[in-house]
Structure formats: C-alpha cells, structure tokens
Amino acid sequence: MTTYQEYKTKIAELESLAESARKNELLAAKEKIAVIMRDYNLTLADLGSTAKAKPVKTRAPVPTKYRDEATGQTWTGRGRAPKWLEGKDKNQFLIK
C-alpha cells in the first residue's frame, strides 16, 4: 500500500516535471512568435490590441416624478416606494 509520504514525493516530482514542461513549451511558443514576426516584419506596436473596448455609457439621471410638498422628499417612481408614500394615493404627489 502506498503511504502519504510516497504520494507527497510523487506529487513533488510531477510538479517539477510539469514546471519543466511549461518552461519548454513557453520557449517553443516564443520562438514561433519571433519567427512569424520576423517573416512578416511585425513589431510589438503592430500587435496592438485588436479587441475594441466597449464605450462606457453614463446613465442620465432619472427625473423626479413624485414630491411630498410638506417635507420636500422626492421619488423617481422607480424601485420600492418610500415610506412617506405608503398607504397614500401616488397621484396626489405627482409632479405636474
């Protein structure tokens, strides 16, 4: 039966082999890239980002729809209704 220590030793060996394989593959990939860049006379500047960033849309503020004249509190009509409007007719507080 294999012991815990034997498994740990095997794991360490495999991790070492994996890291070595990764380094070799990276080196080969870099060489391929260098050959392609040299064949097509490409520079790093030529490799600029090909993906276009999405423009950031700023949201316009939502106009106020309801106002409590007594307290000056307002509500846009979006989301949960405020406490000051509970049990009351919204149309009474509609801004015209």
ZIRANOR-V789796 format. One record per residue. RES is the residue in three letters. PSI is psi as a letter, one per 40 degrees, with the letter a starting at -180 (999 if undefined). OMEGA is omega in whole degrees, 0 to 359 (none if undefined). Layout:
{{RES:PSI:OMEGA} {RES:PSI:OMEGA}}
This chain:
{{MET:i:181} {THR:h:181} {THR:i:178} {TYR:d:181} {GLN:d:179} {GLU:d:176} {TYR:d:179} {LYS:d:178} {THR:d:178} {LYS:d:179} {ILE:d:180} {ALA:d:178} {GLU:d:181} {LEU:d:178} {GLU:d:178} {SER:d:178} {LEU:d:180} {ALA:d:180} {GLU:d:178} {SER:d:179} {ALA:d:179} {ARG:d:180} {LYS:d:179} {ASN:d:180} {GLU:d:177} {LEU:d:179} {LEU:d:179} {ALA:d:180} {ALA:d:178} {LYS:d:178} {GLU:d:178} {LYS:d:180} {ILE:d:180} {ALA:d:179} {VAL:d:180} {ILE:d:180} {MET:d:180} {ARG:d:181} {ASP:d:183} {TYR:e:180} {ASN:f:180} {LEU:i:173} {THR:i:177} {LEU:d:179} {ALA:d:178} {ASP:d:182} {LEU:e:181} {GLY:i:184} {SER:h:178} {THR:d:179} {ALA:h:179} {LYS:h:179} {ALA:i:177} {LYS:h:177} {PRO:i:180} {VAL:h:180} {LYS:h:176} {THR:h:181} {ARG:h:176} {ALA:i:178} {PRO:i:180} {VAL:h:180} {PRO:i:179} {THR:h:180} {LYS:d:185} {TYR:i:178} {ARG:h:174} {ASP:h:183} {GLU:d:182} {ALA:d:184} {THR:e:182} {GLY:e:179} {GLN:i:182} {THR:i:177} {TRP:i:182} {THR:e:183} {GLY:e:178} {ARG:i:179} {GLY:a:182} {ARG:h:180} {ALA:i:181} {PRO:i:182} {LYS:d:184} {TRP:e:181} {LEU:e:182} {GLU:h:177} {GLY:e:181} {LYS:i:178} {ASP:h:182} {LYS:d:184} {ASN:d:178} {GLN:d:185} {PHE:e:181} {LEU:h:177} {ILE:h:183} {LYS:999:none}}
